[in-house]
Amino acid sequence: MLSNKSFSLALGATALATMLLVSGFALYLVPMSQMTAVGFGDLSRIGWYSNNRYGGQKPNLAFRPSLVTQANTFDRHYDVVVLGDSFSLDLKKSWPNYLAAKGLSVLVIGLADDLAVHRSFAPDIERQIKTLLDSPAFRDTPPDVFIFETIERYLKRRLVNDTTPCVAVSGSETGKAAEPFGTTVAEPPVLAYGDVPAYRIEELTMPPAGHLDEQQLTYARDFLIKNARKALGWKTAVGEFRLRVPRFSSERSKTLLVLSDDLKKKRWQPGDVDEMQCQLRKLQQSVQANGKTLFVALPIPDKLSAYHDDLVDQSPPSGVIDSLTDPSLNRPRLEKAIRAEITAGEIDVYLPNDTHFGSRGQQVTAETVLQFIEERARKASAPPRIQPVPSK
């Protein structure tokens, strides 16, 4: 049996060794206090993955200052209004900045959705859009383009009403044939590119290791505990999958981290997709009723869908966005553009340790949207074809 002195020495040695272990590990881990400033890494944080292994080595890009305006409603005319989620609301890095950098005035409004509440938010979003459309500024100085953006994993909760099926006016019900770009806009939007305020593009990189403070020590301690629990079968809200080819600039370049919510698409039924299209048509009809504003539906593929073709195990659910094929719906085929960029070998189209785009994904989104709008304007303003008179 140990004496009191020996026991005290053993206890002290154990405490010192634990402190040294945690301190050393804290120095190894990427500093949490600096991750907030960088603004990415939600998957490594939620899933308790080390940014040393899963963080990207390719710089991300940020606009200084941001070129877009964020508000809850309209107060004046904007060329483009985006109603969207976190893919649009990151004011310094998100794709609307690339539209503004072309000389367009851009307003971003956050979607009415509480992700902590497990129910459909389709009625809330529909009411939010109606309130925006009824505002004096929208009536008097409507935007040229209204973009509804949502990430794919939340399409169902944002577009499918739990209790009331969608009813939208179709071309056949109005006695008119459905047009390739949906409801006619009396004055097709011809975007007027104005002056761009001075800005610079800043490169954001992972902060170096070697930072030690109380927050970092606490994080290192919790990291060790959480990963010990993971080894015993505890599940986080993050899924990990192997890729056939490297797609990321991280040390684990063939590892795909995704939110577990991406897997819930497996439960969706064909009827859900029909409801999604119906609701998007309904929103499009409401926005374009003034004859001046073009509605654009912009569902963004989630990370699992975007990289699905590269998975070693093909059993996880693939994307559903390409099933939204209604020709009357104004929808850029962003999923094809994103996938083409990935297939071409572009690294970090999505960030390796985050749910969101890397800088190239942001740029491709803006380019695809702008190309669609300009194409819409050209087609709407083109003179009608003269049909040849059949010879007798």
C-alpha positions as CSV (number, residue, x, y, z in Angstrom):
1,M,0.0,0.0,0.0
2,L,1.3,3.4,-0.9
3,S,2.1,5.8,1.9
4,N,0.3,9.2,2.0
5,K,3.5,10.9,0.7
6,S,3.9,8.4,-2.2
7,F,0.2,8.7,-3.0
8,S,0.4,12.5,-3.1
9,L,3.5,12.4,-5.3
10,A,1.8,9.9,-7.7
11,L,-1.3,12.1,-7.8
12,G,0.7,15.2,-8.4
13,A,2.7,13.5,-11.1
14,T,-0.5,12.3,-12.8
15,A,-2.0,15.8,-12.7
16,L,1.2,17.3,-14.1
17,A,1.4,14.8,-16.9
18,T,-2.2,15.4,-17.8
19,M,-1.7,19.2,-17.8
20,L,1.4,18.8,-20.0
21,L,-0.5,16.5,-22.4
22,V,-3.4,18.9,-22.7
23,S,-1.1,21.9,-23.1
24,G,1.1,20.2,-25.7
25,F,-2.0,19.1,-27.6
26,A,-3.5,22.6,-27.4
27,L,-0.3,24.0,-29.0
28,Y,-0.7,21.4,-31.8
29,L,-4.3,22.2,-32.6
30,V,-5.2,25.1,-34.8
31,P,-6.1,28.0,-32.4
32,M,-9.9,28.3,-31.9
33,S,-9.6,31.9,-31.0
34,Q,-8.4,32.8,-34.5
35,M,-10.8,30.5,-36.3
36,T,-13.6,33.0,-35.8
37,A,-11.7,35.6,-37.7
38,V,-11.0,33.2,-40.5
39,G,-14.7,32.3,-40.6
40,F,-14.7,28.7,-41.8
41,G,-14.4,25.2,-40.2
42,D,-17.9,24.5,-39.1
43,L,-17.6,20.7,-39.8
44,S,-14.3,20.2,-38.0
45,R,-15.8,22.2,-35.0
46,I,-19.2,20.3,-34.9
47,G,-17.6,16.9,-35.6
48,W,-14.5,17.4,-33.4
49,Y,-12.0,16.9,-36.3
50,S,-8.5,18.4,-36.2
51,N,-8.0,21.3,-38.6
52,N,-4.4,20.3,-38.8
53,R,-5.5,17.3,-40.8
54,Y,-8.8,18.4,-42.3
55,G,-8.3,22.2,-42.7
56,G,-7.5,23.4,-46.2
57,Q,-4.1,24.7,-47.2
58,K,-5.5,26.7,-50.2
59,P,-6.3,30.4,-49.3
60,N,-10.0,31.4,-49.2
61,L,-10.9,34.9,-50.5
62,A,-12.8,37.7,-48.8
63,F,-14.0,41.1,-49.9
64,R,-12.7,44.0,-47.8
65,P,-15.1,45.7,-47.4
66,S,-18.2,43.7,-48.4
67,L,-19.9,45.1,-51.5
68,V,-23.4,43.9,-50.6
69,T,-26.0,45.3,-48.2
70,Q,-27.8,43.2,-45.6
71,A,-31.2,44.1,-44.2
72,N,-34.6,42.6,-43.3
73,T,-36.6,44.5,-45.9
74,F,-36.4,46.9,-48.8
75,D,-35.7,50.6,-48.4
76,R,-34.9,51.6,-52.0
77,H,-34.3,50.1,-55.5
78,Y,-31.7,47.4,-55.9
79,D,-30.6,45.7,-59.1
80,V,-30.6,42.3,-57.4
81,V,-32.3,41.1,-54.2
82,V,-31.2,37.8,-52.7
83,L,-33.4,36.0,-50.1
84,G,-31.1,33.2,-48.8
85,D,-29.4,31.3,-46.1
86,S,-25.8,31.2,-44.9
87,F,-24.5,30.5,-48.5
88,S,-25.6,34.1,-49.2
89,L,-25.3,35.8,-45.8
90,D,-21.5,35.6,-45.4
91,L,-21.1,39.2,-46.4
92,K,-17.4,39.1,-47.0
93,K,-17.0,35.8,-48.8
94,S,-20.3,34.8,-50.4
95,W,-21.2,34.8,-54.1
96,P,-23.4,38.0,-54.1
97,N,-20.2,40.0,-53.7
98,Y,-19.1,38.9,-57.2
99,L,-22.3,40.3,-58.6
100,A,-21.7,43.6,-56.8
101,A,-18.1,43.6,-58.1
102,K,-19.6,43.9,-61.6
103,G,-21.4,47.1,-60.7
104,L,-24.7,45.8,-59.5
105,S,-26.4,47.0,-56.3
106,V,-27.2,43.8,-54.3
107,L,-29.3,43.4,-51.2
108,V,-29.2,40.2,-49.1
109,I,-32.1,39.2,-46.8
110,G,-32.0,36.2,-44.5
111,L,-34.5,33.4,-44.9
112,A,-37.2,33.0,-42.3
113,D,-36.1,29.6,-40.9
114,D,-35.0,28.4,-37.5
115,L,-32.9,25.3,-38.0
116,A,-33.3,24.4,-34.3
117,V,-37.1,23.8,-34.9
118,H,-38.0,20.6,-36.5
119,R,-41.0,21.5,-38.7
120,S,-41.8,22.8,-42.2
121,F,-41.0,26.5,-42.7
122,A,-42.6,26.7,-46.1
123,P,-45.6,28.8,-44.8
124,D,-43.2,31.2,-42.9
125,I,-41.1,31.7,-46.0
126,E,-44.1,32.3,-48.2
127,R,-45.4,34.9,-45.7
128,Q,-42.0,36.5,-45.6
129,I,-41.9,36.9,-49.4
130,K,-45.5,38.2,-49.4
131,T,-44.5,40.8,-46.8
132,L,-41.5,41.9,-48.9
133,L,-43.7,42.1,-52.1
134,D,-46.2,44.2,-50.2
135,S,-43.7,46.7,-49.0
136,P,-43.9,50.2,-50.4
137,A,-40.3,50.1,-51.7
138,F,-40.9,46.9,-53.6
139,R,-44.1,48.3,-55.2
140,D,-42.7,51.7,-56.1
141,T,-39.1,50.7,-57.0
142,P,-39.0,46.9,-57.6
143,P,-35.7,45.1,-58.0
144,D,-34.8,43.9,-61.5
145,V,-34.0,40.4,-60.1
146,F,-35.3,38.5,-57.0
147,I,-33.2,35.4,-56.2
148,F,-34.5,32.7,-53.8
149,E,-31.4,30.8,-52.6
150,T,-31.5,27.7,-50.4
151,I,-29.1,24.8,-49.7
152,E,-30.3,21.5,-51.0
153,R,-30.5,19.7,-47.6
154,Y,-33.3,22.0,-46.5
155,L,-35.3,22.1,-49.7
156,K,-38.1,20.0,-48.2
157,R,-38.5,21.9,-44.9
158,R,-38.4,25.2,-46.8
159,L,-40.7,24.3,-49.7
160,V,-43.0,21.5,-48.6
161,N,-45.9,22.3,-46.4
162,D,-46.5,19.7,-43.7
163,T,-50.3,20.1,-43.8
164,T,-51.4,21.8,-47.0
165,P,-50.5,20.6,-50.5
166,C,-49.2,23.3,-52.9
167,V,-51.5,24.7,-55.5
168,A,-49.9,26.8,-58.2
169,V,-51.5,28.3,-61.4
170,S,-50.1,26.4,-64.4
171,G,-50.0,27.5,-68.0
172,S,-52.9,25.2,-68.9
173,E,-55.1,26.6,-66.1
174,T,-54.5,30.2,-67.4
175,G,-55.2,29.1,-71.0
176,K,-51.6,30.0,-71.9
177,A,-48.8,27.6,-72.9
178,A,-46.0,27.3,-70.4
179,E,-43.0,29.4,-71.6
180,P,-39.4,28.3,-71.4
181,F,-38.6,30.9,-68.7
182,G,-41.8,30.9,-66.8
183,T,-44.3,33.7,-66.3
184,T,-43.7,36.6,-68.7
185,V,-41.9,39.7,-67.4
186,A,-43.3,42.6,-69.2
187,E,-40.1,44.5,-69.0
188,P,-37.2,42.0,-69.2
189,P,-34.4,43.0,-66.8
190,V,-31.5,44.6,-68.6
191,L,-28.9,44.9,-65.9
192,A,-27.4,48.4,-65.6
193,Y,-23.8,48.0,-64.4
194,G,-22.8,51.0,-62.3
195,D,-19.7,52.1,-60.5
196,V,-18.0,49.8,-58.1
197,P,-16.7,51.2,-54.8
198,A,-13.1,50.6,-53.9
199,Y,-12.4,47.2,-52.4
200,R,-9.6,44.6,-52.1
201,I,-9.5,40.8,-52.1
202,E,-7.9,39.4,-49.0
203,E,-6.5,35.8,-48.8
204,L,-7.6,33.9,-45.7
205,T,-5.5,31.0,-44.6
206,M,-5.7,28.6,-41.6
207,P,-4.1,30.2,-38.6
208,P,-0.8,28.5,-37.5
209,A,-0.5,26.3,-34.5
210,G,1.3,27.3,-31.4
211,H,-1.3,29.6,-29.8
212,L,-2.1,29.0,-26.2
213,D,-4.8,30.6,-24.0
214,E,-7.6,29.5,-21.7
215,Q,-10.0,29.0,-24.6
216,Q,-7.5,26.8,-26.4
217,L,-6.7,24.7,-23.4
218,T,-10.4,24.1,-22.8
219,Y,-10.9,23.2,-26.4
220,A,-7.9,20.7,-26.3
221,R,-9.4,19.1,-23.2
222,D,-12.8,18.7,-24.8
223,F,-11.3,17.6,-28.1
224,L,-9.6,14.6,-26.3
225,I,-12.7,13.7,-24.4
226,K,-15.0,13.9,-27.5
227,N,-12.7,11.8,-29.6
228,A,-12.4,9.2,-26.9
229,R,-16.2,9.1,-26.9
230,K,-16.2,8.8,-30.7
231,A,-13.8,5.8,-30.5
232,L,-16.4,4.2,-28.3
233,G,-19.3,4.7,-30.8
234,W,-20.6,8.2,-30.1
235,K,-22.0,9.8,-33.2
236,T,-21.6,13.5,-34.1
237,A,-23.7,15.5,-36.5
238,V,-20.9,15.1,-39.2
239,G,-20.5,12.2,-41.6
240,E,-17.1,11.1,-43.0
241,F,-16.7,9.4,-46.4
242,R,-13.8,8.3,-48.6
243,L,-13.3,9.7,-52.1
244,R,-11.7,8.0,-55.1
245,V,-9.6,11.0,-56.0
246,P,-8.2,13.9,-54.0
247,R,-10.6,16.9,-54.1
248,F,-9.3,19.1,-51.2
249,S,-6.1,20.9,-50.2
250,S,-6.2,19.4,-46.7
251,E,-3.9,16.6,-45.5
252,R,-6.9,14.3,-45.8
253,S,-7.5,15.3,-49.4
254,K,-9.6,12.2,-50.1
255,T,-11.9,12.6,-47.1
256,L,-15.3,14.2,-47.5
257,L,-16.9,15.7,-44.4
258,V,-20.6,16.5,-44.6
259,L,-23.4,17.4,-42.3
260,S,-25.5,14.3,-41.3
261,D,-28.5,16.2,-42.6
262,D,-27.2,15.7,-46.1
263,L,-28.1,12.0,-45.7
264,K,-31.8,12.7,-44.9
265,K,-32.5,13.1,-48.6
266,K,-32.7,9.4,-48.7
267,R,-36.2,9.7,-47.0
268,W,-37.6,12.0,-49.6
269,Q,-40.2,10.8,-52.0
270,P,-41.0,11.7,-55.6
271,G,-44.0,13.6,-54.3
272,D,-41.8,15.8,-52.3
273,V,-39.9,16.9,-55.4
274,D,-43.3,17.7,-57.1
275,E,-44.2,19.8,-54.1
276,M,-40.9,21.6,-54.2
277,Q,-41.4,22.5,-57.9
278,C,-45.0,23.6,-57.3
279,Q,-44.0,25.9,-54.5
280,L,-41.1,27.4,-56.5
281,R,-43.6,28.1,-59.4
282,K,-46.0,29.7,-56.9
283,L,-43.3,31.9,-55.5
284,Q,-42.1,32.8,-59.1
285,Q,-45.7,33.8,-60.1
286,S,-46.0,36.0,-57.0
287,V,-42.7,37.8,-57.5
288,Q,-43.1,38.3,-61.3
289,A,-46.7,39.5,-61.0
290,N,-45.5,43.1,-61.2
291,G,-44.2,42.5,-64.8
292,K,-40.9,44.0,-63.9
293,T,-39.0,41.6,-61.5
294,L,-37.4,38.4,-62.7
295,F,-37.6,35.5,-60.1
296,V,-34.7,33.1,-60.0
297,A,-34.8,29.9,-58.0
298,L,-31.3,29.0,-56.8
299,P,-31.1,25.7,-54.9
300,I,-27.5,25.0,-54.1
301,P,-26.2,21.4,-54.1
302,D,-25.1,20.3,-50.6
303,K,-21.6,18.9,-50.3
304,L,-22.7,15.2,-50.4
305,S,-24.5,15.7,-53.7
306,A,-21.7,17.7,-55.2
307,Y,-19.1,15.1,-54.6
308,H,-21.3,12.0,-54.8
309,D,-19.8,10.8,-58.1
310,D,-16.4,10.6,-56.4
311,L,-17.5,8.5,-53.4
312,V,-15.9,5.1,-52.9
313,D,-19.2,3.9,-51.4
314,Q,-22.1,5.0,-53.6
315,S,-24.8,4.1,-51.1
316,P,-25.4,7.6,-49.6
317,P,-28.2,9.5,-51.3
318,S,-27.4,11.5,-54.4
319,G,-28.7,14.9,-55.3
320,V,-32.3,15.8,-56.1
321,I,-31.8,19.3,-57.6
322,D,-31.4,17.9,-61.2
323,S,-35.0,16.5,-60.7
324,L,-36.4,20.0,-60.7
325,T,-36.9,19.9,-64.4
326,D,-40.0,22.1,-64.9
327,P,-39.2,24.2,-68.0
328,S,-41.4,27.0,-66.7
329,L,-39.2,27.5,-63.7
330,N,-36.4,30.1,-63.8
331,R,-33.6,28.0,-62.5
332,P,-29.9,28.2,-63.5
333,R,-28.4,24.7,-63.6
334,L,-25.9,25.5,-60.9
335,E,-25.5,21.8,-59.9
336,K,-24.0,21.1,-63.4
337,A,-21.6,24.0,-63.2
338,I,-20.4,23.1,-59.8
339,R,-19.9,19.4,-60.7
340,A,-18.1,20.4,-63.9
341,E,-15.6,22.5,-61.9
342,I,-15.0,19.6,-59.5
343,T,-14.6,17.1,-62.3
344,A,-12.1,19.4,-64.0
345,G,-9.9,19.0,-61.0
346,E,-10.5,22.2,-59.1
347,I,-9.5,21.8,-55.5
348,D,-11.6,23.2,-52.6
349,V,-14.8,24.0,-54.7
350,Y,-16.3,23.4,-51.2
351,L,-14.1,23.9,-48.2
352,P,-12.7,20.6,-46.8
353,N,-13.6,21.3,-43.2
354,D,-16.8,23.4,-43.8
355,T,-20.2,23.0,-45.4
356,H,-19.8,26.1,-47.6
357,F,-18.1,26.9,-50.8
358,G,-14.4,27.8,-51.2
359,S,-13.7,30.9,-53.3
360,R,-14.0,29.1,-56.6
361,G,-17.4,27.7,-55.7
362,Q,-18.5,31.3,-54.9
363,Q,-17.2,32.6,-58.2
364,V,-18.9,29.8,-60.2
365,T,-22.2,30.4,-58.5
366,A,-22.1,34.1,-59.3
367,E,-21.0,33.5,-62.9
368,T,-23.8,30.9,-63.5
369,V,-26.5,33.2,-62.0
370,L,-25.3,36.3,-64.0
371,Q,-25.1,34.2,-67.3
372,F,-28.6,33.0,-66.7
373,I,-30.0,36.5,-66.1
374,E,-28.3,38.0,-69.1
375,E,-29.4,35.1,-71.3
376,R,-33.0,35.6,-70.0
377,A,-32.8,39.3,-71.0
378,R,-31.5,38.4,-74.5
379,K,-34.2,35.8,-75.1
380,A,-37.0,38.0,-73.8
381,S,-35.9,41.0,-76.0
382,A,-35.2,39.0,-79.2
383,P,-37.5,39.7,-82.1
384,P,-39.9,36.8,-82.9
385,R,-38.9,34.4,-85.6
386,I,-40.7,34.9,-88.9
387,Q,-42.1,31.6,-90.0
388,P,-41.7,30.9,-93.8
389,V,-44.9,31.0,-95.8
390,P,-45.6,27.4,-97.0
391,S,-45.6,27.2,-100.8
392,K,-48.8,26.3,-102.5
